Amino acid sequence: MIPTRKLKTGSEIPAIGFGTWDISQKNVAEKVKLALEAGYNHIDTAEGYKNEAGIGDVLTGQSRDDLFITSKVLPSNLNYESVLKACQRSLEKLGTNYLDLYLIHWPNPAISLRETLSAMKTLVDQGLVKNVGVSNFSVYQLNVALKISPVPIAVNQVEFHPWLYQQELLELCNQNDVVIGASAPLARTEVLQDETIIELAAKYDKSPAQIVLNWEVIKGIVPLPKSKSAAHIKENLAIFDWELSGDDVAKIDQITKEKRVYMISLDDETYGIRS
């Protein structure tokens, strides 16, 4: 059984999810099937990934109550009516009548955040969405969203790994009962070459990926690793029956290398956010 974290709405989110970014519509069904067979019950996708229909093919016949499904709305679709239509399209492609979590994929300064969040509240009121969140929101942007949202912001999905340890954002999320979902939790495998991670993998007789994912879970992060390998899919789940020591968590905390593996479009000063 995968442990869960409680969201501020009272819902339970599985403590790890299967990420599907960059898995094509043609191949995603096979990979999601492998993930479900390995024991995953949390699948993360987005309309921008263009693979929701392939995921929906696999979910047919699965017990919906046993699954946690996340999707995201594109920044070009953040006005009120477009959010509602985008969600309906995602539901149809995924073959479900509700999403457990629906995220604003990226902020869009050209569209009022109040308008977007109002549409999100409508989706919650209609029972089409259980929980609402954001993705790729900085400290500043998340603060704005928390102040103006008519519906609880349950999750902020961002790039988070030992080479991008976003401590200020983590503190803000902890203070406001917002769970961080880690996209690119392994820095698209780059962080697995880090000397500290390799040393700890040898010490614990675990893979470098398991060391990183265990560190993230200890931090209260919900990692969303993607893998196309059946062996790695299974391996990434084997992180809950052991734990890094406090000293070893601190060693990872103190890694000085900083690197993003995908870029925020613009910084806060130029990007801003319309409330």
ZICOR-V661642 format. One record per helix or strand of 3 or more residues. SS is the DSSP state (h for helix, s for strand). FROM is the first residue (numbers start at 1). TO is the last residue. If there is no record, write none. Layout:
ss from to
SS FROM TO
SS FROM TO
//
This chain:
ss from to
s 4 6
s 12 14
h 25 38
s 42 44
h 47 49
h 52 59
h 64 66
s 68 73
h 75 77
h 80 94
s 101 104
h 113 125
s 132 135
h 139 148
s 153 159
h 167 175
s 179 183
h 187 193
h 195 204
h 208 218
h 230 237
h 246 253
h 268 271
//
